[in-house]
Amino acid sequence: MAVEDGRGWDFLNWLGHDTSACIFHRLDDPADLARAAAVSRSWRQFGTLRPDPPNFIANEFCKSVCLRICPEVARFTSAVEVSKSPPGPGADTSGSSHDAERCHRIYSNLCGALVSSKPSVNCILDCIGASSTDRFPAERMENTLDPREMVDYRPSYWSSGGQNDPDVPESLTYRLHSDLCIVDEIKVRPYQGNISDCSVFLLRRAAYFSSKMVRFRFGHSKLYAGLDWGSNQRVIADENYVWTYTSPDFPMRQENVLQSFKLPRPVLCIGGVVKIELLGRTQKAIDDMYYICVCHAQVMGRSLSPVFMVDISDSADYTILKYLPSARN
């Protein structure tokens, strides 16, 4: 507040809308926006909308912060608030001022969810499919959901089909616990096997069937509404997906440990599908062909459901963010 002649001035009025908006847009922490909104009624209203008769136009400061935290938020074509009870008598639900206040409320809560300090957990729910499998069902993809190296006295891992060309890639596609997850890390553990080395009198030696590089894609299926995840008709071809984020390539070590791959920033996975791309082969098996094998995989993050949900059209023409405040209880 500025003071002149013993009177308090609201600097929003003193500076004008454009300059004030420029300052507010520099606030990149949701907590700072919340503190600013608590200063006074005019500050709260400014944080929500600006008067421009005869319409009200949203300032959307909270939405801007969400976009800076996770650019994937731009995929939302609209945002709606879902309430169990209809508005009370006399409630004003018409006009763009009401829409602006609702939008501010939705994205303000989304800001808080994106920067929550809750610990990350493994978000994988089940397997969608692998690009290939060597010996099914002994080396099926579902083995990667179990962190144990041995299950029922047998090694537990997924193996690709063999290839003569070491540059042929493989992929593992998973479905997450919810359609909206904030992910910051992915972990992959390559399989360590033993193969015979004819050059040293058939001695057994350790072999790491890891890939040279690994890359991650996040998105949703174009068959979102109709895909039967529990059936054998599992579609993994890229043309059946919309990928909203693709990570850089990470080098994978030739070690039998759960290797951590930190993303450059937290990523909002819209649609609940993650593809792990395994690029380049390093190890031949006894049949003189190259394989990639994975013991275990984890997608570390936080689910935003049930408070936030998403509605995606089959053609990906629209993606609606749904906010359910009653789900907090």
C-alpha positions in Angstrom: 0.0 0.0 0.0 1.3 3.5 -0.8 0.6 6.4 1.6 0.1 10.0 0.6 -1.4 12.8 2.8 -2.2 10.2 5.5 -4.4 8.2 3.2 -3.8 4.6 2.1 -3.7 3.9 -1.6 -4.1 0.5 -3.3 -1.1 0.3 -5.6 -3.2 -1.8 -8.1 -5.1 1.4 -8.8 -2.0 3.6 -8.6 0.0 1.5 -11.1 -2.9 0.5 -13.4 -4.0 -2.9 -14.6 -1.3 -3.6 -17.2 1.7 -2.8 -14.9 0.0 -4.6 -12.0 -0.7 -7.7 -14.2 3.0 -7.7 -15.3 4.0 -7.9 -11.6 1.5 -10.6 -10.7 2.6 -12.7 -13.7 6.1 -12.8 -12.2 4.8 -14.7 -9.2 5.8 -18.3 -10.0 4.9 -19.9 -6.6 1.2 -20.7 -5.9 1.8 -19.8 -2.3 2.7 -16.2 -3.3 -0.5 -15.9 -5.3 -2.5 -17.1 -2.3 -0.8 -14.6 0.0 -1.4 -11.8 -2.5 -5.1 -12.7 -2.7 -5.3 -12.5 1.1 -4.1 -8.8 1.2 -7.5 -7.3 0.4 -10.7 -7.8 -1.5 -9.5 -5.8 -4.4 -6.3 -7.9 -4.6 -8.3 -11.1 -4.5 -10.6 -9.8 -7.3 -7.6 -8.7 -9.3 -6.1 -12.1 -9.0 -9.3 -13.7 -10.4 -10.6 -11.3 -13.0 -10.4 -7.7 -14.3 -13.4 -5.5 -15.1 -13.8 -4.7 -18.8 -17.4 -3.7 -19.3 -19.7 -5.2 -20.4 -17.7 -8.4 -19.9 -15.3 -9.8 -17.3 -12.0 -11.1 -18.6 -10.1 -13.6 -16.4 -6.5 -12.6 -15.5 -5.7 -16.3 -15.1 -2.6 -15.8 -13.0 -3.0 -19.3 -11.4 -3.3 -20.9 -14.8 -0.1 -19.2 -15.9 1.7 -20.6 -12.9 0.4 -24.1 -13.7 1.7 -23.7 -17.3 5.1 -22.7 -16.0 5.2 -25.7 -13.7 3.9 -28.2 -16.2 3.5 -27.0 -19.8 1.2 -30.0 -20.5 -1.6 -28.0 -18.8 -1.9 -26.3 -22.2 -3.6 -29.5 -23.4 -6.7 -28.7 -21.4 -9.2 -27.1 -23.7 -11.6 -26.3 -20.8 -12.0 -26.8 -17.1 -15.2 -27.6 -15.2 -16.1 -28.0 -11.5 -18.2 -31.0 -10.7 -20.4 -30.6 -7.6 -22.6 -33.2 -6.0 -25.2 -30.5 -5.1 -26.7 -27.9 -7.5 -26.2 -24.2 -6.8 -28.4 -22.8 -4.0 -31.3 -20.4 -4.7 -30.2 -16.9 -5.8 -26.7 -18.1 -6.8 -25.3 -16.3 -9.8 -24.2 -18.9 -12.3 -24.5 -16.8 -15.4 -22.0 -14.6 -17.1 -18.3 -14.7 -17.6 -17.4 -13.3 -14.2 -18.7 -16.5 -12.6 -16.8 -18.5 -15.2 -13.6 -16.6 -14.4 -14.0 -17.1 -10.6 -14.6 -20.9 -11.2 -11.6 -21.1 -13.5 -9.4 -19.3 -10.9 -10.6 -21.7 -8.2 -9.9 -24.8 -10.3 -6.4 -23.7 -11.4 -5.5 -22.4 -7.9 -6.2 -25.9 -6.5 -4.4 -27.5 -9.4 -1.3 -25.3 -8.6 -1.3 -26.7 -5.1 -1.6 -30.3 -6.3 1.3 -29.9 -8.8 3.7 -28.6 -6.1 2.4 -30.8 -3.2 5.1 -32.2 -0.9 3.5 -35.6 -0.8 6.1 -38.4 -1.4 6.3 -40.1 -4.8 5.1 -43.6 -5.1 5.1 -46.2 -7.9 2.1 -45.2 -10.2 2.1 -48.2 -12.5 -1.2 -50.1 -12.4 -0.7 -52.8 -15.1 0.8 -53.6 -18.4 -0.5 -52.6 -21.8 2.0 -54.4 -23.9 5.6 -55.0 -25.0 7.0 -54.5 -28.5 8.1 -58.2 -28.5 8.5 -61.1 -26.1 10.9 -64.0 -26.4 9.4 -66.9 -24.5 5.8 -66.4 -23.5 4.6 -66.7 -20.7 7.9 -67.4 -18.9 9.4 -64.0 -20.0 6.2 -61.9 -20.2 6.1 -58.2 -19.5 4.0 -58.7 -16.3 7.2 -60.0 -14.6 8.4 -56.4 -14.5 5.7 -55.4 -12.0 7.3 -57.6 -9.3 10.4 -56.2 -7.7 11.8 -59.6 -6.8 14.5 -61.2 -8.9 13.3 -64.7 -8.2 9.6 -65.8 -8.1 8.8 -69.5 -7.4 12.5 -70.3 -7.6 12.7 -68.9 -11.2 14.2 -65.7 -12.5 11.6 -63.0 -13.0 12.1 -60.7 -16.0 10.8 -59.7 -19.4 12.9 -60.5 -22.5 12.5 -59.1 -26.0 12.7 -61.2 -29.0 16.2 -61.8 -30.4 17.6 -59.6 -33.2 20.7 -59.7 -35.4 20.8 -55.9 -35.5 21.8 -54.3 -32.2 20.1 -51.0 -33.1 16.5 -52.5 -33.2 14.6 -50.8 -30.3 12.1 -52.3 -27.9 9.4 -50.7 -25.7 7.3 -51.5 -22.7 3.9 -49.6 -22.3 2.2 -49.3 -19.0 -1.1 -47.9 -17.6 -0.9 -45.7 -14.5 -3.2 -45.7 -11.5 -5.1 -42.6 -12.7 -5.5 -40.5 -15.8 -3.7 -37.6 -14.2 -0.3 -38.2 -12.6 2.6 -35.9 -11.9 5.7 -37.9 -12.6 9.3 -36.9 -11.8 11.3 -40.1 -12.0 11.4 -43.5 -13.7 13.3 -46.5 -12.5 14.4 -49.5 -14.6 16.4 -52.6 -13.5 18.1 -54.6 -16.3 18.3 -58.3 -16.1 21.6 -60.1 -15.3 21.9 -63.5 -16.8 24.7 -66.0 -17.3 25.9 -67.2 -20.7 28.6 -69.7 -21.8 31.8 -68.2 -23.2 33.3 -70.7 -25.7 36.5 -68.8 -25.9 37.3 -69.7 -22.3 36.4 -73.4 -22.2 32.6 -72.9 -21.8 32.9 -71.0 -18.5 29.8 -69.2 -17.4 30.0 -65.4 -17.1 27.6 -62.7 -16.1 25.9 -60.8 -18.9 23.8 -57.6 -18.5 21.0 -57.5 -21.0 20.4 -53.7 -20.7 19.8 -51.2 -23.5 22.3 -48.6 -24.4 19.8 -45.7 -23.9 16.3 -45.3 -22.5 13.6 -42.7 -23.3 10.1 -42.1 -22.0 6.8 -41.0 -23.5 3.7 -39.9 -21.7 0.2 -39.7 -23.2 -3.1 -41.4 -23.8 -4.7 -43.8 -26.2 -6.8 -42.6 -29.1 -9.0 -45.6 -28.3 -9.3 -44.1 -24.8 -13.0 -44.7 -24.3 -13.3 -48.1 -26.0 -10.1 -49.9 -25.3 -10.5 -53.0 -23.2 -7.4 -52.9 -21.0 -8.1 -56.3 -19.6 -8.3 -58.2 -22.9 -5.7 -59.6 -25.2 -6.4 -56.9 -27.8 -3.7 -54.5 -26.5 -2.7 -51.8 -28.9 0.9 -50.5 -28.6 1.5 -49.0 -32.0 2.4 -45.3 -31.8 -0.4 -44.3 -34.3 -2.9 -45.3 -31.6 -1.6 -42.9 -29.1 -1.2 -39.2 -28.5 2.1 -38.5 -26.8 2.1 -35.2 -24.9 5.6 -35.5 -23.5 8.8 -37.1 -24.7 11.9 -37.2 -22.5 15.5 -36.8 -23.5 17.6 -40.0 -24.1 19.3 -41.3 -20.9 22.3 -43.6 -20.9 21.7 -46.9 -19.1 24.4 -48.5 -17.1 25.3 -52.2 -17.6 24.5 -53.0 -14.0 21.9 -55.2 -12.3 20.5 -52.4 -10.1 17.3 -50.4 -10.1 18.6 -47.4 -12.1 17.0 -44.0 -11.5 16.2 -41.6 -14.4 15.2 -38.1 -13.2 13.2 -36.1 -15.6 14.3 -32.6 -16.3 11.1 -31.3 -14.6 8.0 -32.8 -13.2 5.7 -33.9 -16.0 1.9 -34.1 -16.0 0.9 -37.3 -17.6 -2.5 -36.7 -19.1 -4.2 -39.9 -20.0 -2.3 -42.3 -17.7 -0.1 -44.1 -20.3 3.7 -44.3 -20.1 6.0 -45.9 -22.7 9.5 -46.9 -21.8 11.6 -47.0 -25.0 14.7 -49.2 -24.9 17.2 -48.0 -27.5 20.2 -50.1 -28.6 21.3 -53.6 -27.5 24.5 -54.5 -25.8 24.5 -58.2 -25.2 24.2 -61.4 -27.2 22.8 -64.6 -25.8 24.0 -68.2 -26.5 22.1 -68.2 -29.8 24.4 -65.3 -31.0 21.4 -62.8 -31.2 21.0 -59.5 -29.3 18.3 -59.2 -26.5 17.1 -56.6 -24.0 15.8 -57.9 -20.7 14.2 -55.9 -17.8 13.6 -57.2 -14.3 11.6 -54.4 -12.8 10.2 -50.9 -13.7 8.7 -48.1 -11.7 7.1 -44.8 -12.7 7.5 -42.6 -9.6 5.0 -39.8 -9.0 1.7 -38.7 -7.5 -1.8 -39.3 -8.7 -4.1 -36.2 -8.8 -7.2 -38.3 -8.7 -9.9 -38.3 -7.4 -9.8 -34.5 -6.9 -8.9 -34.0 -10.5 -10.0 -36.1 -13.4 -9.8 -35.8 -17.2 -12.2 -36.3 -20.1 -10.5 -36.9 -23.4 -12.2 -37.3 -26.8 -11.3 -40.3 -28.9 -10.0 -38.0 -31.6 -8.1 -35.8 -29.0 -10.0 -32.8 -30.2 -10.7 -31.8 -26.6 -9.3 -32.5 -23.2 -11.5 -31.4 -20.3 -10.0 -30.9 -16.8 -12.5 -31.9 -14.1 -12.2 -30.6 -10.5 -14.2 -32.5 -7.8 -13.8 -30.5 -4.6 -16.1 -32.9 -2.7 -13.5 -35.7 -3.3 -11.1 -34.2 -0.8 -13.2 -35.7 1.9 
